[in-house]
Amino acid sequence: MRPTDPTENPVRVRTAFSAVEIVAFTFTAPARDDAALPEPAARFPVGEEPTGVSVAPGLDRAAYTTDHDLVRVDADGTVAWRLALDAPPRSERFMSGRPSIAFSADGSLLWLYRPDQAWHGPRRTDRLLALDPATGGVLAESDLGSSGHGAELLPHPDGRHVLVGVGEGQDGGRNFLARLEDGSLALTRYDLYGHLRDLSPDGRVFLLSDEDEVTSHAFPSGEPISRVGVDAFGYDEERFETLFVGLHTAGFLDHRTAVVAVNGEVVDPEDGDPYLPDFLENHAVDVATGRVLGPLPEPSRYAESLTVLGDGSWTGPDASGRGARFTL
């Protein structure tokens, strides 16, 4: 039997949380249009309200952050360990900032981004830590040199690498590639500024966005592959006060296709009110070329709450408002 390549058909764990539990969904059943959402694959009771969560790919453990701690729990909610985040009280923080966490694709690491400058001021900069999920021990850490208010952590399906997109403002932020190597973090800073949006299911391409375009880049080099700008969608820009590409949604439908949202404000010259309510439309885009394939079908075409799953499907409200799963 051929060994399984971890980049082939990886299961992406999706999470939701409340003040009492963390819920994980895996979407392992074949995609079927307008199918009901699956039952949760795992539930983890928690005794406090998280600010962020991650669930291990084996669904046997979860982690969450609070205002001051990182907590790892077992399947029954038992706290395995708790790590102080060195966060001052909210009233004493330099500006708002939130940590981010993510298990590696093989569950062997727990990645932690800590917004130290937001919490402590200019004398500190942000840090990335690799933790042992079993013990909470710090295996390695590195100073990112960034000044973010949060970060997107996208573990690579190879189990070793993680993409880190630090949000430093409306226009995006710095982007990094990290891996644990011989007890230290090997860190590469990409010469790419923007919002890190998604990593393809096969781990070969990642997406960035700014206000005007979505760009695809080869992993791990970061070399550009394609771009799709606002002009590619065929809108009459004179009708819009603002148009943004990919700021609301930019994610892989599968390894060849992305879902990209265009949103903005429509000029209303009739009644003196400068803008109509916000405009949003979801499109399918060919990742290799940046060619717009067309809008998603109803009821997802104008839906604000879509989650793109990477297996050829997405979730969102059906015509009645009930959550459902869709395919092209």
Residue pairs with C-beta under 8 A, 6 or more apart in sequence:
6 105
6 106
6 157
6 158
6 159
7 157
7 158
7 201
7 202
7 203
7 204
8 202
9 201
9 311
10 105
10 157
10 201
11 26
11 27
11 28
11 57
12 26
12 27
12 201
12 309
12 310
12 311
13 24
13 25
13 26
13 41
13 55
13 56
13 57
13 59
14 24
14 25
14 26
14 27
14 307
14 309
15 22
15 23
15 24
15 25
15 53
15 54
15 55
16 22
16 23
16 25
17 23
17 46
17 50
17 53
17 64
18 49
19 46
19 48
19 49
20 45
20 46
21 43
21 44
21 45
21 46
22 43
22 44
22 46
22 50
22 53
22 55
22 62
22 64
22 73
23 40
23 42
23 43
23 44
24 40
24 41
24 42
24 43
24 44
24 55
24 59
24 62
25 37
25 38
25 40
25 41
26 38
26 41
26 59
27 38
27 309
27 311
27 313
27 325
28 41
29 35
29 38
31 309
31 311
31 312
31 313
31 325
31 327
32 325
32 327
33 325
33 326
33 327
34 318
34 324
34 325
34 326
35 324
35 325
36 322
36 323
36 324
36 325
37 315
37 323
37 324
37 325
41 59
42 55
42 59
42 62
42 75
44 55
44 62
44 73
44 75
44 77
45 73
45 76
45 77
46 64
46 71
46 73
46 77
47 77
47 79
48 66
48 71
49 66
50 64
50 65
50 66
51 64
51 65
51 66
51 67
51 98
51 99
52 64
52 65
52 98
52 99
52 100
52 101
53 62
53 63
53 64
53 65
53 101
54 62
54 63
54 64
54 101
54 102
54 103
54 110
55 61
55 62
55 63
55 103
56 62
56 103
56 107
56 133
57 103
57 105
57 106
57 107
58 107
59 75
60 74
60 75
61 72
61 73
61 74
61 75
61 80
61 107
61 133
62 72
62 73
63 70
63 71
63 72
63 73
63 101
63 103
63 110
63 133
64 70
64 71
64 73
64 101
65 71
65 85
65 98
65 99
65 100
65 101
67 87
67 90
68 84
68 85
68 87
69 82
69 83
69 84
69 85
70 82
70 83
70 85
70 99
70 101
70 112
70 131
70 136
71 79
71 81
71 82
71 83
72 79
72 80
72 81
72 82
72 110
72 133
72 136
73 79
73 80
74 80
80 134
80 136
81 135
81 136
82 136
83 131
83 136
85 99
85 114
86 114
86 116
86 119
87 93
87 99
87 119
88 119
88 120
93 118
93 119
93 120
94 117
94 118
94 119
94 120
94 121
94 122
95 118
95 149
96 118
96 149
97 115
97 117
97 118
97 119
97 148
97 149
97 150
98 115
98 149
98 150
99 112
99 113
99 114
99 115
99 150
100 112
100 113
100 150
100 151
100 152
100 153
101 110
101 111
101 112
101 113
101 153
102 110
102 111
102 153
102 154
102 155
102 162
103 109
103 110
103 111
103 133
103 155
104 110
104 111
104 155
104 159
104 160
104 162
105 155
105 156
105 157
105 158
105 159
106 159
107 133
108 133
108 159
109 130
109 131
109 132
109 133
109 139
109 180
110 130
110 131
110 132
110 133
111 128
111 129
111 130
111 131
111 153
111 155
111 162
111 178
112 128
112 129
112 130
112 131
113 126
113 127
113 128
113 148
113 150
113 151
113 153
113 164
113 166
114 126
114 127
114 128
114 129
115 126
115 148
115 149
115 150
115 151
116 124
116 125
116 126
116 127
117 124
117 125
117 126
117 146
117 147
117 148
118 126
118 147
118 148
118 149
122 147
125 143
125 144
125 145
125 146
125 147
126 143
126 144
126 145
126 146
126 147
126 148
126 151
126 166
127 141
127 142
127 143
127 144
128 141
128 142
128 144
128 164
128 176
128 178
128 185
128 187
129 138
129 140
129 141
130 138
130 139
130 140
130 141
130 178
130 180
130 185
131 137
131 138
131 139
132 139
139 180
139 183
140 180
140 183
140 184
140 185
141 185
142 178
142 184
142 185
142 187
144 164
144 166
144 174
144 176
144 187
145 174
145 189
146 166
146 168
146 173
146 174
147 168
148 166
148 167
148 168
148 173
148 174
149 167
149 168
150 166
150 167
151 164
151 165
151 166
151 167
151 173
152 163
152 164
152 165
152 167
152 195
152 196
152 197
153 162
153 163
153 164
154 162
154 163
154 164
154 165
154 196
154 198
154 199
154 206
155 161
155 162
155 163
156 162
156 163
156 199
156 203
156 219
157 201
157 202
157 203
158 203
160 179
160 180
161 177
161 178
161 179
161 220
162 177
162 178
162 179
163 175
163 176
163 177
163 196
163 199
163 206
163 219
164 175
164 176
164 177
164 178
164 196
165 172
165 173
165 174
165 175
165 176
165 195
165 196
165 197
165 208
166 173
166 174
166 175
166 176
167 173
167 195
168 174
170 211
171 193
171 194
171 210
171 211
172 193
172 194
172 195
172 208
172 209
172 210
173 193
173 194
173 195
174 189
174 190
174 193
175 189
175 190
175 192
175 193
175 194
175 196
175 208
175 222
176 187
176 188
176 189
176 190
177 187
177 188
177 190
177 220
177 222
178 185
178 186
178 187
178 188
179 185
179 186
180 186
188 220
190 217
190 222
191 222
192 208
192 217
192 222
193 210
194 208
194 209
194 210
194 215
195 208
195 209
195 210
195 246
195 247
196 206
196 207
196 208
197 206
197 207
197 208
197 209
197 214
197 246
197 250
197 251
198 206
198 207
198 250
198 251
198 252
198 258
198 308
198 310
199 205
199 206
199 207
199 219
199 252
200 206
200 219
200 252
200 255
200 287
200 310
201 252
201 254
201 255
201 310
201 311
202 255
203 219
204 218
204 219
204 255
205 216
205 217
205 218
205 219
205 225
205 252
205 255
205 287
206 216
206 217
206 219
207 214
207 215
207 216
207 217
207 246
207 250
207 251
207 252
207 258
207 287
208 214
208 215
208 217
209 215
209 245
209 246
209 247
209 250
210 246
211 244
211 245
211 247
212 229
212 230
212 244
212 245
213 227
213 228
213 229
213 230
213 245
213 246
214 227
214 228
214 245
214 246
214 250
214 258
214 260
214 285
215 224
215 225
215 226
215 227
216 224
216 225
216 226
216 227
216 258
216 287
216 288
216 290
217 223
217 224
217 225
218 224
218 225
225 287
225 288
226 286
226 287
226 288
226 289
226 290
227 290
228 245
228 260
228 285
228 290
228 291
228 292
229 245
230 237
230 243
230 244
230 245
230 262
231 237
232 290
232 291
232 292
233 245
233 262
233 281
233 283
233 292
234 292
235 243
235 262
237 243
238 267
239 266
239 267
240 264
240 265
240 266
240 267
240 279
241 264
241 265
241 266
241 267
241 274
241 275
242 264
242 265
243 262
243 263
243 264
244 262
244 263
244 264
245 260
245 261
245 262
246 260
246 261
247 261
247 263
248 261
248 263
248 280
248 304
249 259
249 260
249 261
249 282
249 306
249 308
250 258
250 259
250 260
250 261
251 258
251 259
251 307
251 308
251 310
252 258
252 259
252 287
252 308
252 310
253 259
253 284
253 308
253 309
253 310
253 312
253 313
253 314
253 328
254 310
254 311
254 312
255 287
255 310
256 286
256 287
256 288
257 284
257 285
257 286
257 287
257 293
257 328
258 284
258 285
258 287
258 308
259 282
259 283
259 284
259 285
259 296
259 306
259 308
259 314
260 282
260 283
260 284
260 285
261 280
261 281
261 282
261 283
261 306
262 279
262 280
262 281
262 283
263 278
263 279
263 280
263 281
264 278
264 279
265 275
265 276
265 278
265 279
266 275
266 276
266 277
266 279
267 274
267 275
267 276
268 274
268 275
268 276
280 302
280 304
281 295
281 301
281 302
282 295
282 296
282 300
282 301
282 302
282 303
282 306
283 292
283 293
283 294
283 295
283 296
284 292
284 293
284 294
284 295
284 296
284 328
285 291
285 292
285 293
286 292
286 293
295 301
296 314
296 326
296 328
297 326
297 328
298 319
299 316
299 317
299 318
299 319
300 306
300 314
300 316
300 326
303 316
303 317
305 316
305 317
306 314
306 315
306 316
307 314
307 315
307 316
308 314
309 315
309 325
312 327
312 328
313 325
313 326
313 327
314 325
314 326
315 323
315 324
315 325
315 326
316 323
316 324
316 326
317 323
317 324
318 324
